[in-house]
């Protein structure tokens, strides 16, 4: 019957272009139906997996929480091989929120179920999500047997996988990780400095030492990142290294990152000289650095920057002057005539101080 219906239709289409168009429409329709079926099947598979996950969580989450809270909890039952990925996912999720003895009890439970060996196998042959999960787990487990595999992953160009592998290395052996990772930390702009500082804090002194060693050999373009990392870590870099950078009068970006690291009266003269830097960003940063080391003799040079051509510099100068303990409000109002940009900057800074201050 179908052949009788379709045959006349195709026999009437003698133009090759129309015939191609007709067949293209048929193929497109079939592909649309196939895609719709695939989407439905995928959706059903996701719903089925979600139901399995919820059932697994309902079964295993109370057991793991009991293990975290009560040291004398009975050992966990055997884990079916098909449930290891789900267990690893739940275990990592819970581990992110515990510390100390509770974390160690979770580690012992994972080792008793062979999760350390399973995670190492995922590093070698798992999918990207599975490898990421394994990286997180092995970091929490502080598994030295995974060091080489994690080190290789830290060298990948995948930002998410590599930075988490670096984190795992720090968790396993902070001192060794500081020596191994510092060159990559200084070169990889795809590794966020704030996140690096968060997990490198356990090895702050070791990373500070490695940063100090690498500073002299870094290209000027790499110096701002190194100094920004030192600031995020609150690392104490050796004063000779900082003096050398300050005296070199390098690029403005370097000086801007260097100035917040200069604390204490021994840096007074160097910071004071930076107030005359031709770059407005450096002058503004130098003013902020002067806030904690200024003395009454600096008042003429600080107040002179209220007349600076750059608005950010004027505002930074006003904030510093407002915070000086040896200046009262009458002294501040006498520094600039009403209606001038300097007066506006001072009024803005005073208003912020009266309202409790804002992030500067």
Secondary structure, DSSP 8 states (H G I E B T S, - for coil): -HHHHHHHHHHH--SHHHHHHHHHHHHHHHHHHHHHHHHHHHHHHHHHHHHHHHHHHHHHHHHHHHHHH-TT--------GGGHHHHHHHHHHHHTT--HHHHHHHHHHHHHTTHHHHHHHHHHH--HHHHHHHHHHHHHHT-GGGHHHHHHHHTSS-HHHHHHHHHHHHHH-HHHHHHHHHHHHHH-TTS-HHHHHHHHGGGHHHHHHHHHHHHTTS-HHHHHHHHHHHHHHT----HHHHHHHHHHT--HHHHHHHHTT--SGGGHHHHHHHTT-SSHHHHHHHHHHHTTT--GGGHHHHHHGGG-SSHHHHHHHHHHHHH-TT--HHHHHTTS-TTSHHHHHHHHHHHHHHTT----
